[in-house]
Amino acid sequence: MTAFKYGFFLAVSVSCQAVQAAPMQEAAPQAPAAQLSAQDERLIRIQARKDIVDEFISVCGKMYPAARDEMQKPHDAWVQAQKQDLDKAAIVMLTHTSREDAKLATRLLGEEHQKLQDWARNDLGMLPDAPPKASDCLNLANKLDMLPSYPQP
């Protein structure tokens, strides 16, 4: 489970456990979520992007098993290039586990999903409402290094 998913899962799990442990009591006020720095938000966006791309490559690999290895190699290289930021993102997300943090993570994931859809449509010519063709999957995998980056704040 990726750190992003783990952090989100942990926030939801802790919230659910608190409700189950004392269903008849008023919920104690939750500490406000720590404000994310621009760097922390950047890292969370990079992790969200990785999770979305991972899922796309996984689906493509299931749809087109003959091309799986051809897609996986550039994907793995792209992930490796992001490793330092992804490692930092894991730490950031594990320290932000409140309900507000989970809401923020969900919002950032949605925004990143939209950005990737726009990139795939505008730069790669993929149709968002149609299932990807094998050529779409290969094209996306081979152009991951052309994704707009998130510069250091």
Steps between C-alpha positions, in 0.01 A plus 500: 500500500651833405565759765234726352239227519632394840478853638148541369405154628654577838306826531172330416576200719588712803184704452284188472661338805432808707133491403473126571677528836259758637182507290289657775744776592543832332801493275788688651605801298766395258823689489514717191705361216849636484533747218678349205801687373533556128768229499275251682216564255743457210609165640143381550417597141800302374384196699144542370635520146700182552196316638286603202769407248559167679132418469487598132806289415355210700168516313681529167717202590190291570332614178812450285719234662722475193605862552525486881880483516536771237283732715650397832862588418447874437254511791757349736765744376263791561419377852870457573564858388233614749626278785653770716181708496280192542694398810454847646131492403453179698626671814286809443186295451560285805521813713173641364224256598208708622162512328590840358822355365303218336267756341797698372665185364179407320477849350863493386452153352198625304689805376795288395272253325349788301845636411610160374182459296554843346863414422403166344227664291682817397859379465452133413167511317333241723123506525391509866167326441638212292695202629869544424645320201828313534668784312356752750640300790843472342501866403412612853758269658771620264421868561475501879823697516322776306240554774509857629711494813432652837795732564636552848318785674 
